[in-house]
Amino acid sequence: MVIIFPVIIFLSICCSVVQSSPLDVTVVVVGSYQYKTAVPAIEAAAELVNRKYFPYLSMNVSVLLYPQFYDCDAYTDNIANLAARNYYEEAPSSPGARKIYIGPTCFSEALNIATLMNELDVFPSVGTDSRISDKKAFPTTVTCSATHHTVLVRGFRALLAAYNWTTVFLVCDDRPDVSYYRAICRNFQAPTALGVGVRVNSVTFNSASPTMTFDGLLSRAKAASRVIFLSMHMPLTRDFVVHAKRSNMTTADYVYFCSWPSISPGFPEMRWQTDDGYDTDAWEAFRQLFILTFDNNRTLPQEDDLFARRRSASIYNYTYGQAERMSAPVVSGYEATLVIAQVLNESLSEGGSGLSDARALTRRFFNRTFATPTGSVYVNENGDRFPELVVLQLSLKTEYFETVFKYQAATLGASVVNDSIIRWISGKPPSGKPGKCGFDEKSCSTRGSLLDIWTAVGVTIVLLIGAEIIRRILAHDMTAKDRWWHVIEHELVAPMQPSYRATYHLQLL
């Protein structure tokens, strides 16, 4: 399966912590062989630690990688066994020395490792899972992943609230090797996860099935919502929206979302141009597509970056391409090493008392922001690293996806970036609201339809009657005017005038 690469860290606690010589710390990189690309970056961080904290802290790196890539269950058992065997069977290099184990994880492994490390009274940092965040069950755990599902849920919820979208449809790929995308759908479907009053519907499919088609998925989506989240790999997302374009489902009424966790070999980037004959359709469809991802635009300082690339090619048989960026797991391994060193140095500066108590040492990571050369690292009150969530949209000018919206996990704030204007097809966001008869235009009840029909019939009859009355009145007036010259015979006979007899009275004087 594809494994998300959070960082596992567990620090062994033993012996006295007050000493005149430097605290000797060995970073043991444990995990699958595919994680070897992270080792040079961890080595670069260790070199930086030795320069910065000498003579109080001395750090070196040991590699313990399993040669095969297992599915999650087998991988879980093997990495736990590797860590336990190394912890119990290999003695520290010197009295008072410490070991820190760093490596990738998947969810079930996180539980196994956390339980194991609690039994050993050590300090672990494992992958993202709500169960690991329970500090009553796992009081010595801290997550250091560059991605976090809780941040994704909260950020998407803030985005929905910003545009008052209350109906969402999920298209969920359920093939076995896409655990990240299956987890998204599971988290989004939890009651009120995306907000009170937000209705979430979904359809599940297996992209590995030879009978899988887009037509049925598009039909289900069209009938359910205009806000659609595609939980699947980026190349498959491109195929989906291209088919949506052909079905007239990328108009201004629709908006699509997808998620890309990080820069890594297991998660290819989204590209609209692939020269497959459908680039024009993809370009048009991508105007209403937004990518939710994390703050992955991080690089090592130039000196450390050059060191890591050279070590990778000469020692670990992996040569970076000329324009190839280091993946998020590689950078997070570098950051985690520096964060651990900072906490250890703080404990040493206070006499080293916290180094003998794993729970106390773990609490030093909680609810604070660490400064590293690659950027800030925020760890919340449960010991979970919460990265920033960013929303990308295709720029019509640069033809690249650019950040237009950001969710600050540390402050729970959401806002557009640098007064960016989100470019909607119609100039305004989709309403996300259904029409009078629903999204499918088939949801009007029979009773309501009959009532509308009889109302229309009644109004029509009244209008016809009124029109007939008006017609007759106008017809009568017009008839009278048109026949003004018709004269009736008796109207030609002059009426008899009354006779008058004058009486004169002559008065003689």
C-alpha positions as CSV (number, residue, x, y, z in Angstrom):
1,M,0.0,0.0,0.0
2,V,1.0,3.7,-0.2
3,I,2.1,4.8,3.2
4,I,1.9,8.4,4.4
5,F,5.2,9.3,5.9
6,P,4.7,11.0,9.3
7,V,7.7,10.9,11.6
8,I,8.0,8.4,14.4
9,I,10.3,9.5,17.2
10,F,10.8,7.7,20.5
11,L,13.5,8.7,23.0
12,S,14.9,6.2,25.4
13,I,15.2,7.4,29.0
14,C,17.8,5.8,31.2
15,C,20.5,6.5,33.8
16,S,21.5,9.9,35.1
17,V,21.0,13.0,33.1
18,V,23.4,15.3,34.8
19,Q,26.7,15.0,33.2
20,S,29.7,17.2,32.2
21,S,30.2,15.6,28.7
22,P,27.7,16.3,25.9
23,L,24.4,14.4,25.8
24,D,25.0,11.7,23.3
25,V,22.0,11.1,21.1
26,T,21.7,8.5,18.3
27,V,19.0,9.0,15.8
28,V,17.9,5.5,14.5
29,V,16.0,5.7,11.2
30,V,13.7,2.7,11.2
31,G,11.2,1.7,8.6
32,S,10.7,0.5,5.1
33,Y,13.5,0.7,2.6
34,Q,11.5,3.3,0.6
35,Y,12.1,5.7,3.5
36,K,15.8,5.8,2.7
37,T,15.4,9.1,0.8
38,A,14.6,10.8,4.2
39,V,17.9,9.6,5.8
40,P,20.2,12.2,4.1
41,A,18.0,15.0,5.2
42,I,18.0,13.7,8.8
43,E,21.8,13.4,8.6
44,A,21.9,17.1,7.4
45,A,19.8,18.1,10.4
46,A,22.1,16.1,12.8
47,E,25.1,18.0,11.4
48,L,23.3,21.3,12.0
49,V,22.5,20.2,15.6
50,N,26.1,19.4,16.3
51,R,27.2,22.8,15.0
52,K,24.5,24.7,16.9
53,Y,24.4,22.9,20.3
54,F,28.0,21.8,20.8
55,P,29.3,21.1,23.4
56,Y,26.0,20.3,25.1
57,L,24.5,18.0,22.6
58,S,26.1,15.5,20.2
59,M,24.0,13.7,17.6
60,N,24.7,10.9,15.1
61,V,22.5,8.9,12.8
62,S,22.1,5.1,12.5
63,V,20.0,3.4,9.8
64,L,17.7,0.4,10.3
65,L,15.6,-0.1,7.2
66,Y,13.6,-3.2,6.3
67,P,14.3,-4.3,2.8
68,Q,10.8,-5.0,1.7
69,F,7.6,-2.9,1.3
70,Y,4.7,-4.5,3.2
71,D,1.0,-3.8,3.4
72,C,0.0,-2.0,6.5
73,D,-0.6,-5.0,8.8
74,A,2.7,-6.7,8.0
75,Y,4.6,-3.5,8.0
76,T,3.2,-2.6,11.4
77,D,4.4,-5.8,13.0
78,N,7.8,-5.6,11.4
79,I,8.7,-2.0,12.3
80,A,7.6,-2.5,15.9
81,N,9.8,-5.6,16.1
82,L,12.7,-3.8,14.6
83,A,12.5,-0.9,17.0
84,A,12.0,-3.2,20.0
85,R,14.9,-5.5,19.1
86,N,17.2,-2.5,18.6
87,Y,16.2,-1.0,21.9
88,Y,16.6,-4.1,24.0
89,E,19.5,-5.8,22.3
90,E,21.9,-3.0,21.3
91,A,23.4,-1.2,24.2
92,P,23.9,2.6,24.1
93,S,27.2,3.8,22.7
94,S,28.1,5.3,26.1
95,P,26.7,5.6,29.6
96,G,23.8,8.1,29.6
97,A,23.4,8.0,25.8
98,R,20.0,8.3,24.3
99,K,18.3,6.8,21.2
100,I,15.7,8.5,19.0
101,Y,13.8,6.4,16.5
102,I,12.5,8.2,13.4
103,G,10.5,6.6,10.6
104,P,7.3,6.4,8.6
105,T,4.0,5.0,9.8
106,C,0.5,3.9,8.9
107,F,-2.4,4.1,11.3
108,S,-2.5,0.6,12.7
109,E,1.3,0.8,13.2
110,A,0.9,4.1,15.1
111,L,-1.2,2.3,17.7
112,N,1.3,-0.6,18.0
113,I,4.3,1.7,18.3
114,A,2.7,4.0,20.8
115,T,1.7,1.1,23.0
116,L,5.1,-0.4,22.7
117,M,6.9,2.8,23.6
118,N,4.6,3.4,26.6
119,E,5.7,0.0,27.9
120,L,9.3,1.0,27.4
121,D,8.9,4.3,29.1
122,V,10.1,6.2,26.0
123,F,9.0,9.2,24.0
124,P,7.3,8.5,20.6
125,S,6.0,10.7,17.8
126,V,3.7,8.9,15.3
127,G,1.3,9.4,12.5
128,T,-2.1,11.2,12.4
129,D,-4.9,9.4,14.1
130,S,-7.6,10.6,16.5
131,R,-6.9,7.7,18.8
132,I,-3.2,8.7,19.2
133,S,-4.3,12.2,20.1
134,D,-6.0,10.8,23.2
135,K,-3.4,11.7,25.9
136,K,-5.0,9.5,28.5
137,A,-4.3,6.4,26.4
138,F,-1.0,7.7,24.9
139,P,0.5,10.3,27.2
140,T,3.9,10.2,25.6
141,T,3.0,10.5,21.9
142,V,3.5,13.5,19.5
143,T,2.8,13.5,15.8
144,C,5.2,15.2,13.4
145,S,3.5,14.6,10.1
146,A,3.5,17.3,7.4
147,T,-0.2,16.3,6.8
148,H,-3.0,15.9,9.2
149,H,-6.6,14.8,8.6
150,T,-8.0,16.9,11.4
151,V,-6.6,20.0,9.8
152,L,-8.1,18.9,6.4
153,V,-11.6,18.5,8.0
154,R,-11.5,21.8,9.8
155,G,-10.1,23.7,6.8
156,F,-12.7,22.3,4.4
157,R,-15.4,23.1,7.0
158,A,-14.2,26.7,7.2
159,L,-14.3,26.9,3.4
160,L,-17.9,25.6,3.2
161,A,-19.0,28.1,5.9
162,A,-17.3,31.0,4.0
163,Y,-19.5,30.4,1.0
164,N,-22.6,29.1,2.9
165,W,-22.5,25.7,1.1
166,T,-24.6,23.2,3.0
167,T,-24.8,20.2,0.6
168,V,-21.7,18.2,-0.3
169,F,-21.3,15.1,-2.4
170,L,-18.3,12.8,-1.9
171,V,-16.9,10.6,-4.7
172,C,-14.8,8.1,-2.8
173,D,-12.2,5.7,-4.3
174,D,-12.1,2.6,-2.1
175,R,-9.3,0.7,-3.7
176,P,-7.0,-0.9,-1.0
177,D,-3.8,1.2,-1.8
178,V,-5.4,4.6,-1.3
179,S,-5.7,4.8,2.4
180,Y,-5.3,8.5,2.5
181,Y,-8.3,9.1,0.3
182,R,-10.4,6.4,2.1
183,A,-9.6,8.2,5.4
184,I,-10.8,11.5,4.0
185,C,-14.3,10.1,3.1
186,R,-14.5,8.4,6.5
187,N,-13.7,11.6,8.3
188,F,-16.0,13.8,6.2
189,Q,-18.9,11.4,6.7
190,A,-18.7,11.6,10.5
191,P,-21.8,13.4,12.0
192,T,-21.4,17.2,11.9
193,A,-17.7,16.9,10.9
194,L,-18.2,19.5,8.2
195,G,-20.5,21.6,10.3
196,V,-24.0,21.5,11.8
197,G,-26.6,21.6,9.1
198,V,-24.2,20.4,6.3
199,R,-25.6,17.5,4.5
200,V,-23.1,15.0,3.2
201,N,-23.9,12.3,0.6
202,S,-21.4,10.0,-1.1
203,V,-20.8,7.2,-3.6
204,T,-18.0,4.7,-3.3
205,F,-16.2,3.0,-6.2
206,N,-13.1,0.9,-6.8
207,S,-10.9,2.5,-9.5
208,A,-9.1,-0.8,-9.9
209,S,-12.3,-2.5,-11.0
210,P,-12.4,-3.2,-14.8
211,T,-16.2,-2.3,-14.8
212,M,-15.7,1.1,-13.3
213,T,-17.2,3.9,-15.4
214,F,-17.6,7.7,-14.9
215,D,-21.1,7.9,-16.2
216,G,-22.8,6.4,-13.2
217,L,-20.7,8.5,-10.7
218,L,-21.5,11.7,-12.6
219,S,-25.2,10.9,-12.6
220,R,-25.2,10.3,-8.8
221,A,-23.2,13.5,-8.2
222,K,-25.5,15.6,-10.4
223,A,-28.6,14.4,-8.6
224,A,-27.1,15.1,-5.2
225,S,-25.2,18.4,-5.1
226,R,-23.3,21.1,-7.0
227,V,-20.4,21.1,-4.4
228,I,-18.5,17.9,-5.2
229,F,-15.4,16.5,-3.4
230,L,-13.3,14.0,-5.4
231,S,-11.4,11.8,-3.0
232,M,-9.0,10.1,-5.3
233,H,-5.5,10.3,-6.8
234,M,-4.8,13.4,-9.0
235,P,-4.6,11.7,-12.4
236,L,-7.9,10.0,-11.7
237,T,-9.4,13.4,-10.6
238,R,-8.3,14.9,-13.9
239,D,-10.1,12.1,-15.8
240,F,-13.2,12.6,-13.7
241,V,-13.5,16.4,-14.4
242,V,-12.8,15.8,-18.1
243,H,-15.8,13.5,-18.3
244,A,-17.7,16.0,-16.2
245,K,-16.9,18.7,-18.8
246,R,-18.3,16.5,-21.6
247,S,-21.5,16.0,-19.5
248,N,-21.9,19.8,-19.1
249,M,-21.1,19.5,-15.4
250,T,-18.4,22.1,-15.1
251,T,-20.5,25.1,-15.6
252,A,-20.7,28.1,-13.2
253,D,-23.2,26.1,-11.1
254,Y,-20.6,23.5,-10.1
255,V,-17.5,23.6,-7.9
256,Y,-15.1,20.6,-7.4
257,F,-12.6,19.9,-4.7
258,C,-9.9,17.3,-4.3
259,S,-6.9,16.8,-2.0
260,W,-3.2,16.3,-2.5
261,P,-1.4,15.5,0.7
262,S,2.2,16.2,-0.2
263,I,5.1,16.1,-2.6
264,S,6.1,12.4,-2.6
265,P,6.5,9.6,-5.1
266,G,3.2,8.0,-4.0
267,F,1.2,11.1,-4.7
268,P,1.7,12.6,-8.2
269,E,1.0,16.3,-8.6
270,M,-2.0,17.5,-10.5
271,R,-1.3,18.4,-14.2
272,W,-3.9,19.8,-16.6
273,Q,-1.6,19.2,-19.6
274,T,-0.6,15.6,-20.3
275,D,-0.7,15.6,-24.2
276,D,-3.4,12.8,-24.1
277,G,-5.7,14.7,-26.5
278,Y,-7.9,16.0,-23.7
279,D,-5.9,19.0,-22.5
280,T,-8.4,21.5,-23.8
281,D,-11.2,19.9,-21.9
282,A,-9.0,19.7,-18.8
283,W,-8.1,23.4,-19.0
284,E,-11.8,24.3,-19.2
285,A,-12.8,21.9,-16.4
286,F,-10.0,23.0,-14.0
287,R,-11.5,26.5,-13.8
288,Q,-14.0,25.2,-11.3
289,L,-11.5,22.8,-9.5
290,F,-9.7,23.5,-6.2
291,I,-7.0,21.5,-4.6
292,L,-6.8,21.2,-0.8
293,T,-3.2,20.6,0.3
294,F,-0.8,21.4,3.1
295,D,2.0,23.9,3.4
296,N,4.4,21.7,1.4
297,N,6.3,24.5,-0.4
298,R,9.3,24.0,1.9
299,T,12.9,23.5,1.1
300,L,16.1,22.8,3.1
301,P,18.6,25.6,3.4
302,Q,21.0,25.6,0.4
303,E,23.9,24.1,2.3
304,D,21.8,21.3,3.9
305,D,20.0,20.7,0.6
306,L,23.2,20.2,-1.3
307,F,24.6,17.9,1.5
308,A,21.4,15.8,1.4
309,R,21.4,15.4,-2.3
310,R,25.0,14.4,-2.5
311,R,24.6,11.8,0.3
312,S,21.5,10.5,-1.3
313,A,23.3,9.8,-4.6
314,S,26.6,8.5,-3.1
315,I,25.4,6.5,-0.2
316,Y,21.7,5.6,-0.7
317,N,21.6,5.1,-4.4
318,Y,19.0,7.7,-5.1
319,T,19.8,10.6,-7.5
320,Y,17.5,13.6,-7.6
321,G,16.5,14.9,-11.0
322,Q,17.7,18.4,-11.9
323,A,14.4,20.1,-11.0
324,E,13.1,17.5,-8.6
325,R,12.1,18.8,-5.2
326,M,12.5,16.9,-1.9
327,S,9.3,15.3,-0.8
328,A,7.4,16.4,2.3
329,P,8.3,13.3,4.3
330,V,12.0,14.1,3.7
331,V,11.6,17.7,4.8
332,S,9.5,16.7,7.8
333,G,12.2,14.3,8.9
334,Y,14.7,17.2,8.8
335,E,12.3,19.4,10.8
336,A,11.5,16.8,13.4
337,T,15.1,16.2,14.1
338,L,15.7,19.9,14.8
339,V,12.5,20.2,16.9
340,I,13.7,17.3,19.1
341,A,17.1,18.9,19.5
342,Q,15.5,22.1,20.6
343,V,13.5,20.4,23.3
344,L,16.5,18.4,24.5
345,N,18.6,21.5,24.7
346,E,15.9,23.3,26.7
347,S,15.9,20.4,29.2
348,L,19.6,20.4,29.4
349,S,19.7,24.2,30.0
350,E,17.4,23.6,33.0
351,G,19.6,21.0,34.5
352,G,18.3,18.0,32.6
353,S,15.6,17.2,35.1
354,G,12.9,16.7,32.4
355,L,14.9,14.1,30.5
356,S,14.2,11.4,33.1
357,D,10.4,11.7,32.7
358,A,9.0,10.8,29.3
359,R,5.6,12.4,30.1
360,A,7.2,15.7,31.2
361,L,9.4,15.8,28.2
362,T,6.5,15.1,25.9
363,R,4.6,18.0,27.4
364,R,7.3,20.4,26.3
365,F,6.2,19.9,22.7
366,F,2.5,20.8,23.4
367,N,0.8,24.0,22.3
368,R,3.7,25.8,20.9
369,T,5.3,26.9,17.6
370,F,8.9,25.9,16.8
371,A,11.1,27.9,14.5
372,T,13.1,25.9,12.0
373,P,15.1,26.9,8.9
374,T,12.3,25.6,6.7
375,G,9.5,27.4,8.5
376,S,7.4,27.2,11.6
377,V,6.2,24.0,13.1
378,Y,3.1,24.2,15.2
379,V,2.2,21.4,17.7
380,N,-1.2,21.7,19.4
381,E,-2.3,20.9,22.9
382,N,-2.6,17.2,22.1
383,G,0.9,16.9,20.8
384,D,-0.3,16.8,17.1
385,R,1.6,18.8,14.5
386,F,-1.0,20.9,12.7
387,P,0.3,22.2,9.4
388,E,-1.3,25.0,7.5
389,L,-3.9,24.0,4.9
390,V,-3.9,25.8,1.6
391,V,-6.3,25.9,-1.3
392,L,-4.9,26.0,-4.9
393,Q,-6.6,27.2,-8.1
394,L,-5.2,27.0,-11.6
395,S,-3.9,30.4,-12.7
396,L,-5.0,31.4,-16.2
397,K,-1.9,33.5,-16.5
398,T,0.9,31.2,-15.2
399,E,-0.9,28.0,-16.0
400,Y,0.1,26.7,-12.6
401,F,-1.9,26.0,-9.5
402,E,-1.5,28.9,-7.0
403,T,-2.6,29.5,-3.5
404,V,-5.8,31.5,-3.2
405,F,-7.1,30.5,0.3
406,K,-5.4,29.5,3.5
407,Y,-6.5,28.0,6.8
408,Q,-4.2,28.8,9.7
409,A,-4.4,25.7,12.0
410,A,-2.7,27.6,14.9
411,T,-5.3,30.4,15.0
412,L,-8.2,28.5,13.4
413,G,-8.5,31.4,10.9
414,A,-9.4,31.2,7.2
415,S,-8.8,33.9,4.6
416,V,-7.8,34.6,1.0
417,V,-4.1,35.0,0.4
418,N,-2.6,38.4,-0.4
419,D,-6.0,39.8,-1.5
420,S,-6.2,37.0,-4.1
421,I,-9.3,37.0,-6.2
422,I,-10.8,33.5,-6.7
423,R,-11.6,33.3,-10.4
424,W,-15.2,32.0,-10.8
425,I,-16.5,31.4,-14.3
426,S,-19.5,33.7,-13.8
427,G,-17.7,36.2,-11.6
428,K,-19.3,34.8,-8.4
429,P,-19.2,31.5,-6.5
430,P,-21.9,28.9,-7.1
431,S,-24.8,29.1,-4.7
432,G,-24.7,25.4,-4.0
433,K,-28.5,25.5,-3.5
434,P,-30.9,23.2,-5.3
435,G,-33.6,24.4,-7.6
436,K,-37.3,24.3,-6.8
437,C,-37.5,20.6,-7.7
438,G,-34.1,19.6,-6.3
439,F,-30.7,19.2,-7.9
440,D,-32.1,16.4,-10.2
441,E,-35.2,18.5,-11.1
442,K,-37.3,15.5,-10.2
443,S,-38.0,16.0,-6.6
444,C,-41.3,17.9,-6.8
445,S,-44.1,16.0,-5.1
446,T,-47.1,14.8,-7.1
447,R,-49.5,16.7,-4.8
448,G,-47.5,19.9,-5.3
449,S,-47.5,19.3,-9.1
450,L,-51.3,18.8,-9.3
451,L,-51.9,21.9,-7.2
452,D,-49.7,23.9,-9.5
453,I,-51.6,22.5,-12.5
454,W,-55.1,23.3,-11.1
455,T,-53.9,26.7,-10.1
456,A,-52.7,27.4,-13.6
457,V,-55.9,26.2,-15.1
458,G,-58.0,28.4,-12.8
459,V,-55.9,31.4,-13.6
460,T,-56.2,30.7,-17.3
461,I,-60.0,30.5,-17.1
462,V,-60.3,33.8,-15.2
463,L,-58.0,35.4,-17.8
464,L,-60.1,34.0,-20.7
465,I,-63.4,35.3,-19.1
466,G,-61.9,38.7,-18.5
467,A,-60.6,38.8,-22.0
468,E,-64.0,38.0,-23.5
469,I,-65.7,40.7,-21.4
470,I,-63.2,43.3,-22.5
471,R,-63.5,42.1,-26.1
472,R,-67.3,42.6,-26.1
473,I,-67.1,46.0,-24.6
474,L,-64.5,47.1,-27.1
475,A,-66.5,45.5,-30.0
476,H,-69.7,47.5,-29.0
477,D,-67.8,50.8,-28.8
478,M,-66.2,50.2,-32.2
479,T,-69.6,49.3,-33.8
480,A,-71.1,52.5,-32.6
481,K,-68.3,54.5,-33.9
482,D,-68.2,52.8,-37.3
483,R,-72.0,53.4,-38.0
484,W,-72.3,57.0,-37.0
485,W,-73.6,57.8,-40.5
486,H,-76.6,55.5,-40.3
487,V,-79.7,57.8,-39.7
488,I,-83.1,56.4,-38.6
489,E,-86.2,57.9,-40.4
490,H,-88.0,59.2,-37.3
491,E,-84.9,61.0,-36.3
492,L,-85.2,63.1,-39.5
493,V,-88.7,64.5,-38.5
494,A,-88.3,67.8,-36.8
495,P,-90.1,67.9,-33.5
496,M,-93.2,70.1,-33.2
497,Q,-92.4,73.4,-31.7
498,P,-94.8,74.8,-29.2
499,S,-97.0,77.8,-30.5
500,Y,-96.9,81.0,-28.8
501,R,-99.6,83.7,-28.9
502,A,-98.5,87.1,-28.1
503,T,-100.9,89.2,-26.0
504,Y,-100.4,92.9,-26.0
505,H,-102.0,95.2,-23.6
506,L,-102.3,98.7,-24.8
507,Q,-102.8,101.2,-22.2
508,L,-104.1,104.5,-23.2
509,L,-103.0,107.4,-21.3
